[in-house]
Amino acid sequence: METLPPLAPLPPPEVQRSIPSQEWELYLNAWILLLGARLETPVPVFRDLTPKDESVVSFLTTFYHHLAQSGANVFQSGTKARSLRKLCFLLTRRTLLELNAPPPELLEWTYLSELSCCYPSSSALKKLLSDAWEKHEDVITSSLEKGKAAIIKQLSGLNTSSITTSISDTRLLTILASSLPSSGHVLMAGSDFLDTLAEAYLAHHREDVRKSLVANVYVGLTSLLKGTKPNLSLLLDQLFGLKAAACVGTPKAKKEPTLLSDVICSSDLLARLERYLAVQPQKRGQDLVSSLRTYQLESKQFHHRYQKPKKRVDKGKGRASDVAPPETVYAHKMSLISQIQDLFPDLGSGYIVRLLDFYNDNPETIIAHLLDESISPELHHLDKSEQLPPTAATRHDPLPPKPTPPLSRDELAPEELLTTRRNIFDNDIDLAELARSPNNTQNLRLGRSNPTLTADALLSDRTNHSAQKAAILSALATFDSDDDERDDTYDVADVGGTVDNDTTADSDPTTKSKPASTNDLDLTLLAAYKSTPAIFARDATTRRSQPRAQLKRETGMTDEAIEGWAVMLSRDPKRLSKLEELLAVQGTGSGGGLAQPELASTSYRRPGRGEESESGTEGEASGARGGPYRGRGRGGRGGRGRGFGAAGAGAGAGGRGGGGTGSGSGPDQNPAASQRRKEENKASRANHNRRQQRAKKVARAGGMVG
C-alpha cells in the first residue's frame, strides 16, 4: 500500500449543525475507517507515509481544536464519537512516539494543550506527554518559549481583545502544565513571565482574568515540586521575587490584594511546600514559609479559599409530574372562551385564546370586532380553527372521593391495586376475620388438626423416617450430657449484693482500708512525676510523645486524668508527703522490709464540745476501769482502797475506778471537769446502776434478803 485516502478536516460546529444526521453518520463512518486503516499499517509503511500525509495533521489539529472549544457538543452521535476520539488519540500517540521527526504542528504547545483539554485526568494522556517530552524535549521547549513570549506581549498591552486572547492562551498553558509538569518548569524559568502576570493582576480587576492568572501561577509553582527532578531552589526564588514585588514585611506594603496574596490564600501552595520541607528541611525555605504565613493572615480578608462545587443529588423534591406547567393551564379563560364560542362555534379555542391575549381578556370587544369583521391586521394570519393543546390533569387531589362502604380488593381496579400500600403484616391471619368468614374454615382450627390420628399410627408411619431420624441424631450429637449447667446461685442479680471474687486478697479487714491498685497507681505516677515532671504538661506535643504513651499504657489512664492527677498533687502538699513516705517504705521493702499499711483508729471517740470536753474525755479514758490508775475496793468518800501501781497507794486512789474522786489523783486529770461529769450523770445512771446490781445479787442468793 503506497498511499491512503486523505482525511477531510473536521468542520466547525456551526457547519455541523447544518449537515443532516444521516449524512453526518456517513462522515463519521468514513473517518473511523480511514483512521483505523492508518493505525493498522506496518511500522515501515507508517514511517514512510505519515510525514508526507498532510491530511492527518489537518484533521487532528482541527479535531482537537473544535473539541476543546465546544466540548462534547461538537458531535451528534455518542457511540461513534467515542470511537473517533479513541482512534484520534491512538493515531497521535503513534505519530509522536514512532516517528523520529513528527510533524512540528503536532508538537506545538497549542496542540498539546488542546489535546490535554479533551482527555482530562487521563493517565494515558500523562504517559503520552511524558514520553513525548523525553523524545522531543527541545522542540516542545522551543514552542513553549514562543508561547510564553507571545503571552507576555499580549498582557503588556492595554487592548481588551489582546487581553481576552492572552487569558485564553494562559488557560491552555495551565492545563498543559497540570498534565505535563516539565512544561511548568519552562514557564517558571526566569522572572519576566511572573512579573508580567503580577502587573496584569494589579491592572485588571475582572474576576475571570485574575482567576486565570492565579491558576497559571499555582500550577506552575507546584509543578516545580513534581516530576523526576524537583526544583525547590527555583520555587523559592520565584516566591522571593513575588514577595519583593508585593513589598511584604516593609513599610511600603500595600493593603490591597496582590498576585502573591491570592495564590497563598486561595490555594494550598504553602501546605504543599511545608510537607515537602518536612521531608527535606531547609532553613531558607522554612523562614520563607513562616513569613508568608504571616502575610497570609494579613491578606485573608481580601480572598476566599477556592472550593470545588459539590454535586447536587436529585432527591425527587421537584414539582409533581402530574401538574401542568403554568403556561398550558387556561382554566381562568375557559369561561371567556365559552362565551365567544356560543356566538361563533366555528372558531377554535386556541384562536380565541390568542384574541383574548391581544385584547386584554375583554370578550365584548372581541365579539364586536368579530361581528364588524374589524380584527386587527396582526391577527389575520392566524388559524381560526386552532385548538388548545391537550393538557395533563390539573392538580392531584390528595383526598379523592371514595365509595362508602369501601370496595373489596376483588372490586378494585388494577391500577388501584398497584398503588395500595403494603407492609410485613399483610400476610398475617386475622382470627376475628376468619371467625366471621364461613369460607375460610380450613385456615382456622379449634383443637387438634387431626383428631383421629393415634400414637401408634404416628409411630408406624415410615414416610419421612430417614429425615426425622437424621434430625434427631444431629441434635443428640450436639448435646453434651457431661457439660454441667453454670451455677448462678451467687450471681449479683440473685444475691442482691456485691460478691467479692478476689481470693488472693488478705482476709484482714484492716488491709482493705485502701485498695492496693490505687497505691500502686499513685506510686507509678509519683515515680514518673519525680523523674520527668514535663511528662505531665498539658499540651498537644506532650500528649503525642512516647513517654506519655508509655505512662498511659502502664496506668490505663487518659491524658486528662494524668494531667489532673499532677494538678491535684501540686495543690495538696500533704498528699505529696504521704506518697513520698509510702514510696520510701516501698523502696525499703524492696530490700527486705515490709510496707506498713496505714491503720485507722478503731477506738470510740465521743463528739467533743470544745477544748474542755476533749480534756475531760481524755481524763475519763485514763482514769476509767481500763486506765493506768485502776484500783480495787469500795473506797468511799475519803476512804482508802487497794490500788495497783504507784497511784494505787496514793491518798486519792480510793474507789473502784481508781482516781474517781473529785480531788483527782492522776497526773493528767482535770478535777473540776471530772466532778462536773459525775454530778451531771448521777441522776441518769448512778442510782439505776446500783439498783440493778443489788437485784443481781439478790437473784444469786436465791431471793433471800438478809
C-alpha positions in Angstrom: 0.0 0.0 0.0 1.7 3.1 -1.3 -1.0 5.7 -0.5 -4.0 6.1 1.7 -7.2 8.2 1.1 -6.8 11.6 2.6 -8.7 12.7 5.7 -11.0 15.7 5.4 -10.7 18.3 8.2 -13.4 18.5 10.8 -15.9 21.3 10.0 -16.7 23.9 12.6 -19.7 23.3 14.9 -22.0 25.8 13.1 -21.4 23.9 9.8 -22.0 20.6 11.6 -25.4 21.7 12.7 -26.5 22.3 9.1 -25.5 18.8 8.0 -28.3 16.2 8.0 -28.0 13.5 10.6 -27.8 10.6 8.0 -25.1 12.4 6.1 -23.2 13.1 9.3 -23.3 9.4 10.1 -21.6 8.7 6.8 -18.8 11.2 7.6 -18.2 9.6 11.0 -18.0 6.2 9.4 -15.5 7.3 6.8 -13.2 9.0 9.4 -13.3 5.9 11.6 -12.5 3.7 8.7 -9.6 5.8 7.5 -8.1 6.3 10.9 -8.3 2.5 11.6 -6.5 1.8 8.3 -3.6 4.2 9.3 -3.3 2.5 12.7 -3.2 -1.0 11.1 -0.3 -0.2 8.7 3.1 -1.7 9.4 5.7 0.4 11.1 8.0 0.9 8.0 5.0 1.9 5.9 3.7 4.2 8.6 7.0 5.9 8.9 7.2 6.4 5.2 3.7 7.7 4.5 2.9 9.8 7.6 5.4 12.6 7.0 4.0 13.1 3.5 0.3 12.9 4.5 -0.7 16.4 5.4 -4.3 15.5 5.8 -3.5 13.7 9.0 -2.1 16.8 10.6 -5.0 18.9 9.3 -7.6 16.6 10.6 -6.0 16.1 14.0 -5.5 19.8 14.6 -9.0 20.8 13.6 -10.5 17.9 15.5 -8.9 18.7 18.9 -9.3 22.5 18.4 -13.1 22.2 17.8 -13.4 19.6 20.5 -11.5 21.8 23.1 -13.6 24.9 22.2 -17.0 23.3 22.0 -16.8 20.3 24.3 -18.8 17.1 23.6 -21.5 19.1 21.7 -19.3 19.0 18.6 -20.7 15.6 17.8 -24.2 14.4 17.2 -23.6 10.7 17.8 -22.4 9.3 21.1 -21.1 5.8 20.4 -19.3 6.7 17.2 -18.0 9.9 18.7 -16.2 8.0 21.5 -14.7 5.6 18.9 -13.5 8.5 16.9 -11.9 10.2 19.9 -10.1 6.9 20.8 -8.8 6.5 17.3 -7.5 10.1 17.2 -5.7 9.6 20.4 -4.1 6.4 19.2 -3.0 8.0 15.9 -1.5 10.9 17.8 0.4 8.6 20.1 1.8 6.5 17.2 2.8 9.6 15.3 4.6 11.2 18.2 6.4 8.1 19.5 7.1 6.1 16.4 8.4 8.9 14.2 11.8 10.3 14.8 10.7 13.7 13.3 7.0 14.0 13.7 5.2 17.0 12.1 6.0 20.1 14.0 2.4 21.1 14.2 1.7 18.1 16.5 4.5 19.3 18.8 3.2 22.8 19.2 2.1 23.8 22.7 -1.3 24.8 21.4 -2.0 21.3 20.0 -0.7 19.6 23.2 -2.8 21.9 25.3 -6.0 21.2 23.3 -5.1 17.5 23.5 -5.0 17.8 27.3 -8.4 19.6 27.3 -10.0 16.7 25.6 -8.7 14.0 28.0 -8.9 15.5 31.5 -7.5 13.4 34.3 -6.3 10.7 31.9 -3.3 8.6 33.0 -2.8 7.5 29.4 -2.5 11.1 28.3 0.0 12.0 31.0 2.1 8.9 30.0 1.9 10.0 26.3 3.0 13.6 27.1 5.8 12.4 29.4 7.2 10.0 26.7 6.9 12.7 24.0 8.8 15.2 26.3 11.6 12.7 26.7 11.9 12.2 23.0 11.2 15.7 21.7 12.1 17.9 24.6 14.0 20.5 22.5 11.1 21.1 20.0 8.4 21.3 22.8 10.6 23.6 24.9 11.1 26.0 21.9 7.4 26.1 21.3 6.7 26.8 24.9 9.2 29.7 24.9 7.5 31.2 21.9 4.1 30.9 23.5 5.3 32.4 26.8 6.8 35.4 24.9 3.5 35.9 23.0 1.5 35.9 26.2 3.9 38.4 27.8 3.5 40.7 24.9 -0.3 40.4 24.9 -0.6 41.0 28.7 1.6 44.1 28.5 -0.8 45.8 26.0 -3.9 47.7 27.0 -6.1 46.3 24.3 -9.2 44.4 25.5 -9.1 41.9 22.7 -5.5 41.1 23.3 -6.2 40.6 27.0 -9.0 38.1 26.1 -6.8 36.2 23.7 -3.9 36.1 26.3 -6.3 34.8 29.0 -7.4 32.0 26.7 -3.8 31.1 25.9 -2.9 31.3 29.6 -5.7 28.8 30.4 -4.3 26.4 27.8 -0.9 26.7 29.3 -2.3 26.0 32.7 -4.0 22.8 31.5 -0.8 21.7 29.8 1.3 22.3 32.9 -1.1 20.3 35.1 -0.7 17.3 32.7 3.0 17.8 31.9 4.9 19.2 34.9 8.0 19.6 32.8 6.3 22.4 30.8 5.6 24.2 34.1 9.3 24.2 34.7 9.8 26.0 31.4 7.1 28.6 32.3 8.6 29.4 35.7 12.2 29.8 34.3 13.1 33.4 34.5 11.3 36.2 36.2 9.8 38.1 33.3 6.7 35.9 33.0 5.8 36.1 36.7 6.5 39.8 36.8 4.1 40.3 33.8 1.4 38.2 35.5 1.8 40.2 38.7 1.4 43.5 36.9 -1.6 42.3 34.9 -3.2 41.1 38.1 -3.0 44.7 39.6 -4.0 46.3 36.3 -7.2 44.2 35.7 -9.9 43.8 38.3 -12.0 41.4 36.4 -12.7 38.2 38.4 -12.2 35.8 35.5 -8.9 37.4 34.5 -7.5 37.2 38.0 -8.6 33.6 38.5 -6.9 32.5 35.3 -3.6 34.2 36.3 -3.7 32.7 39.8 -4.4 29.3 38.4 -1.5 29.5 36.0 0.9 30.7 38.7 -0.3 28.0 41.1 0.1 25.1 38.6 3.5 26.4 37.5 4.9 26.7 41.1 3.5 23.3 42.2 5.0 21.7 39.1 8.4 22.6 40.4 7.8 20.1 43.2 6.7 17.3 40.8 8.4 15.2 38.2 11.6 13.2 38.4 13.7 16.3 39.1 12.0 18.7 41.5 13.5 22.2 41.5 13.0 23.6 45.0 15.5 26.4 44.6 13.7 27.8 41.6 10.4 27.7 43.5 11.9 29.6 46.5 13.5 32.2 44.1 10.2 32.8 42.4 8.4 33.2 45.8 11.0 35.6 47.0 10.6 37.6 43.8 6.8 37.8 44.2 7.3 38.7 47.9 9.7 41.6 46.9 7.2 42.8 44.3 4.4 42.9 46.9 6.8 44.7 49.4 5.9 42.1 52.1 7.3 42.9 55.5 8.2 46.5 54.6 6.5 49.8 55.4 5.7 50.2 51.7 3.5 47.2 51.7 0.1 48.0 50.2 -3.1 47.0 51.9 -4.6 45.5 48.7 -4.8 42.1 47.1 -1.8 41.0 45.1 -0.9 38.0 43.0 1.1 36.5 45.8 -1.6 37.0 48.4 -4.3 35.5 46.1 -2.1 32.5 45.4 -1.3 31.7 49.1 -4.8 32.5 50.4 -6.9 30.7 47.8 -4.8 27.6 47.3 -2.8 25.1 49.3 0.6 26.1 48.0 2.1 26.8 51.4 0.7 23.4 52.7 2.4 21.6 49.9 5.6 23.5 50.5 5.5 22.7 54.2 5.1 19.0 53.5 8.0 19.0 51.1 10.2 20.8 53.6 9.3 18.4 56.3 10.9 15.6 54.3 13.8 17.7 53.1 14.3 20.5 55.6 15.9 23.8 54.5 16.4 26.8 56.7 15.8 29.2 53.8 12.5 27.6 52.8 11.2 27.4 56.4 11.9 31.1 57.0 10.1 32.0 53.8 7.1 29.9 54.7 6.9 31.5 58.1 6.9 35.0 56.6 4.3 34.0 54.0 2.1 32.6 56.7 2.1 36.0 58.4 1.3 37.7 55.1 -1.5 35.2 54.6 -3.2 36.2 57.8 -2.9 39.8 56.9 -4.4 39.3 53.4 -7.1 36.8 54.3 -9.8 39.4 54.3 -9.3 40.1 50.6 -9.6 36.5 49.3 -11.5 33.3 50.0 -10.4 29.7 49.6 -11.4 28.1 46.4 -13.6 25.0 46.9 -14.8 22.6 44.3 -18.6 22.9 43.9 -20.4 19.9 45.3 -22.5 17.8 43.0 -26.2 18.2 44.0 -28.1 14.9 44.1 -31.6 14.9 42.8 -33.8 13.9 45.7 -37.0 13.9 43.8 -38.3 17.0 45.6 -39.2 18.9 42.4 -42.6 19.8 41.1 -45.0 16.9 40.7 -45.1 15.5 37.2 -48.9 15.4 37.0 -49.1 19.2 37.5 -49.3 21.0 34.2 -47.0 23.9 33.5 -48.5 27.4 34.2 -48.3 28.4 30.5 -50.5 25.5 29.4 -53.3 26.0 32.0 -56.2 28.0 30.6 -58.8 27.3 33.4 -59.2 31.0 34.1 -60.0 31.7 30.5 -62.4 28.8 29.9 -65.5 30.9 30.8 -64.4 33.6 28.4 -63.8 31.1 25.7 -67.2 29.5 26.2 -68.9 33.0 25.9 -67.3 33.6 22.5 -67.8 30.1 21.2 -71.6 30.3 22.0 -71.8 33.0 19.3 -69.0 31.7 17.0 -68.9 27.9 17.3 -66.6 27.6 14.2 -63.7 29.3 16.0 -61.1 27.2 17.7 -60.3 27.5 21.4 -56.6 28.3 20.6 -57.6 31.1 18.2 -59.9 32.6 20.8 -57.1 32.5 23.5 -54.8 34.5 21.1 -57.6 37.0 20.7 -58.0 37.3 24.5 -54.3 37.8 24.9 -54.4 40.6 22.3 -57.5 42.4 23.6 -56.6 42.0 27.3 -59.3 39.3 28.1 -62.2 41.5 27.0 -64.8 39.3 25.4 -67.2 42.1 24.5 -64.5 43.9 22.4 -63.6 40.6 20.7 -67.3 39.9 19.8 -67.7 43.4 18.5 -64.7 43.1 16.2 -65.8 39.7 15.0 -69.2 41.0 14.1 -67.8 44.0 12.3 -65.0 41.9 10.8 -62.6 44.5 12.0 -60.0 42.2 13.6 -56.5 43.8 13.8 -54.3 43.1 10.8 -51.7 41.4 13.1 -54.2 38.6 13.7 -55.2 37.9 10.1 -52.6 35.2 9.5 -53.8 33.1 12.5 -55.6 29.8 12.0 -59.2 30.3 13.1 -59.6 26.6 13.7 -56.6 26.3 16.1 -57.4 24.3 19.2 -55.8 24.3 22.6 -53.1 21.5 23.1 -54.3 18.6 25.3 -53.3 19.4 28.8 -52.4 17.0 31.6 -54.5 16.6 34.7 -54.9 19.9 36.5 -53.8 19.0 40.0 -53.5 15.9 42.1 -56.3 15.6 44.6 -54.7 14.3 47.9 -58.2 13.2 49.1 -60.1 11.7 46.1 -63.7 10.6 46.8 -64.1 7.0 47.8 -67.2 4.8 47.8 -69.0 4.0 51.1 -68.6 1.3 52.2 -65.1 0.7 50.8 -64.7 -1.7 47.9 -63.1 -5.1 48.4 -59.8 -6.0 46.7 -61.7 -8.0 44.1 -63.7 -5.0 43.1 -60.8 -2.6 42.9 -59.3 -1.6 39.5 -55.8 -3.0 38.7 -54.2 0.5 38.9 -55.7 1.0 42.3 -54.3 -2.3 43.5 -50.8 -1.3 42.4 -50.9 1.9 44.5 -52.1 0.1 47.7 -49.5 0.4 50.4 -48.2 -2.9 51.9 -46.2 -3.9 54.9 -44.8 -7.0 56.6 -48.0 -7.7 58.4 -50.2 -8.1 55.3 -50.0 -11.9 55.3 -50.8 -12.3 59.0 -54.0 -14.3 59.8 -56.8 -12.2 61.4 -58.6 -14.6 63.7 -61.6 -12.3 64.0 -61.9 -12.1 60.2 -61.6 -15.9 59.9 -64.3 -16.5 62.5 -66.7 -14.3 60.6 -65.9 -15.8 57.2 -67.5 -19.2 56.6 -65.3 -20.0 53.6 -62.0 -19.9 55.5 -62.6 -22.7 57.9 -59.6 -24.7 56.6 -57.2 -22.0 57.9 -58.8 -21.8 61.4 -58.6 -24.9 63.7 -60.0 -25.4 67.1 -58.2 -28.1 68.9 -56.2 -30.9 67.1 -55.8 -30.7 63.4 -56.4 -34.5 63.0 -58.4 -35.9 66.0 -58.4 -39.4 64.6 -54.6 -39.7 64.5 -53.3 -42.0 67.3 -49.8 -42.5 68.6 -49.5 -46.0 67.1 -50.4 -44.7 63.7 -47.9 -41.9 64.0 -45.1 -44.3 65.0 -45.9 -46.7 62.3 -45.8 -44.0 59.6 -42.4 -44.6 57.9 -43.0 -41.9 55.2 -40.3 -39.5 56.3 -38.5 -41.7 58.7 -34.9 -41.2 57.4 -35.1 -37.4 57.5 -36.6 -37.4 61.0 -34.0 -39.8 62.3 -31.2 -37.8 60.9 -32.5 -34.6 62.5 -32.7 -36.4 65.9 -29.2 -37.8 65.7 -27.8 -34.5 64.7 -29.5 -32.8 67.7 -28.1 -35.5 70.0 -24.6 -35.1 68.6 -24.6 -31.5 69.6 -25.8 -32.3 73.1 -23.2 -33.0 75.8 -24.5 -34.7 78.9 -21.3 -34.1 80.8 -21.5 -30.4 80.3 -22.9 -29.1 83.6 -25.0 -26.0 83.6 -23.3 -23.0 85.1 -24.2 -22.4 88.8 -25.8 -19.0 89.1 -26.6 -19.3 92.8 -24.4 -16.5 93.8 -24.9 -14.1 90.9 -25.2 -10.5 91.8 -28.7 -10.3 90.3 -29.8 -13.2 92.5 -28.0 -12.4 95.7 -28.9 -8.8 95.7 -25.5 -7.5 96.6 -21.9 -7.5 95.5 -19.9 -10.8 95.5 -16.2 -10.5 96.2 -14.5 -12.9 93.9 -11.0 -11.9 94.9 -9.5 -14.9 96.7 -5.9 -13.6 96.7 -6.7 -10.5 98.9 -5.8 -10.6 102.6 -8.7 -11.5 104.9 -7.7 -8.9 107.4 -10.2 -6.0 107.1 -7.5 -3.5 108.1 -5.5 -4.2 105.0 -8.6 -3.3 102.8 -8.9 0.2 104.0 -7.2 1.3 100.8 -7.1 -0.7 97.5 -3.6 -1.9 96.6 -4.2 -0.9 93.0 -4.7 2.7 93.9 -1.4 2.8 95.9 0.4 1.1 93.0 -1.1 3.6 90.6 -0.2 6.6 92.7 3.4 5.3 93.2 3.8 4.7 89.5 2.6 8.3 88.7 4.7 9.7 91.5 7.8 8.0 90.2 7.2 9.4 86.8 6.4 12.8 88.3 9.7 12.8 90.3 11.8 11.7 87.3 10.3 13.8 84.5 7.7 16.4 85.6 7.4 17.6 82.0 5.6 14.4 81.1 2.5 15.9 82.8 2.4 19.1 80.7 -1.0 20.0 79.3 -0.1 20.5 75.6 -0.5 18.5 72.3 3.2 17.8 71.9 3.5 16.1 75.3 0.3 14.1 74.6 1.8 12.7 71.4 5.2 12.0 73.0 6.4 8.4 73.6 6.9 8.8 77.4 3.3 9.9 77.8 2.1 6.9 75.7 4.2 4.6 77.8 2.7 6.1 81.0 -0.8 5.7 79.6 -0.2 2.0 78.9 1.2 1.4 82.4 -1.6 3.2 84.3 -4.5 2.7 81.9 -5.5 6.4 82.4 -6.4 9.0 79.8 -4.4 12.2 79.2 -6.9 14.3 81.1 -6.8 12.0 84.1 -2.9 12.0 84.2 -2.7 15.8 83.9 -5.5 16.3 86.5 -3.6 14.0 88.9 -0.5 16.1 88.6 -2.5 19.3 89.2 -4.2 18.0 92.3 -0.9 16.7 93.7 0.7 20.1 93.3 -2.2 21.6 95.2 -2.0 19.1 98.1 1.4 19.1 99.8 0.2 16.6 102.5 -0.7 14.1 99.9 2.7 14.5 98.2 4.5 13.9 101.5 2.4 10.8 102.2 3.1 9.4 98.8 6.8 10.2 99.2 6.8 8.3 102.6 5.0 5.4 101.0 7.4 5.4 98.1 10.3 5.4 100.6 8.8 2.5 102.6 8.2 0.6 99.3 11.9 1.2 98.4 12.9 -0.2 101.8 10.6 -3.1 101.4 12.3 -4.0 98.2 15.5 -4.5 100.2 13.9 -6.8 102.7 11.5 -4.6 104.7 7.7 -4.7 104.7 5.4 -1.9 103.6 3.3 -0.9 106.7 -0.3 0.0 105.6 -1.9 3.0 107.2 -4.2 1.8 110.1 -7.2 3.9 111.0 -8.1 4.3 114.7 -10.9 2.0 115.9 -11.4 3.4 119.4 -14.6 5.2 120.2 -14.4 9.0 120.4 -17.4 10.9 121.8 -18.1 14.1 119.9 -16.4 16.8 121.9 -17.8 20.2 122.8 -14.7 22.3 122.7 -11.3 22.1 124.4 -12.7 21.4 127.9 -14.8 18.4 126.7 -11.8 16.9 124.9 -9.6 17.1 128.0 -12.4 15.6 130.1 -12.7 12.7 127.7 -9.0 12.1 127.9 -9.1 12.2 131.7 -12.0 9.8 131.8 -10.3 7.4 129.5 -7.1 7.5 131.5 -8.9 7.2 134.9 -11.6 4.7 134.0 -11.6 1.0 134.6 -9.1 0.3 131.9 -6.8 3.2 132.7 -3.3 3.1 134.2 -4.6 4.1 137.7 -7.1 1.3 138.1 -7.9 0.4 141.8 -9.8 -2.2 143.7 -12.1 -1.9 146.8 -15.0 0.0 147.9 -13.3 3.1 149.0 -15.9 5.7 149.9 -15.5 9.4 150.2 -12.1 9.9 151.7 -11.8 6.1 152.0 -8.7 4.2 151.0 -8.9 1.2 148.7 -6.4 -1.2 147.3 -4.6 0.1 144.3 -2.2 -1.3 141.8 0.8 0.7 140.6 2.3 3.8 142.1 -1.0 5.6 142.0 -2.8 2.8 143.9 -1.1 3.8 147.2 -1.9 7.4 146.9 -4.4 9.2 149.0 -6.7 9.9 146.1 -6.7 6.4 144.7 -9.9 5.2 146.5 -12.9 3.9 144.7 -13.4 1.3 142.1 -12.3 3.4 139.3 -9.1 4.5 140.8 -8.8 8.2 140.9 -12.5 8.9 140.5 -12.7 11.4 143.4 -13.2 15.0 142.9 -9.7 15.8 144.1 -8.1 13.9 141.2 -5.1 11.7 141.8 -4.0 11.2 138.2 -1.2 13.4 136.9 -3.2 14.5 133.7 -6.7 14.7 135.1 -8.9 17.8 135.5 -10.6 17.7 138.9 -13.2 20.3 138.0 -14.2 18.5 134.8 -14.4 15.1 136.5 -16.6 16.5 139.3 -18.9 18.1 136.8 -19.3 14.9 134.8 -20.0 12.9 137.9 -22.7 15.3 139.1 -24.1 15.6 135.5 -24.6 11.8 135.1 -25.5 11.0 138.7 -29.2 11.4 138.1 -29.3 9.4 134.9 -27.0 6.5 135.7 -25.7 6.1 139.2 -28.9 5.2 141.2 -30.2 2.9 138.4 -26.9 1.1 138.2 -26.9 0.4 142.0 -30.4 -0.9 141.9 -29.7 -3.2 139.1 -26.5 -4.6 140.8 -28.5 -5.2 144.0 -31.1 -7.1 142.0 -28.5 -9.3 140.6 -27.0 -10.1 144.0 -30.5 -11.0 145.4 -31.1 -13.3 142.5 -27.8 -15.1 143.1 -28.7 -15.5 146.8 -31.9 -17.3 145.9 -34.2 -14.3 146.5 -33.4 -14.2 150.3 -32.7 -10.8 151.6 -30.9 -10.7 154.9 
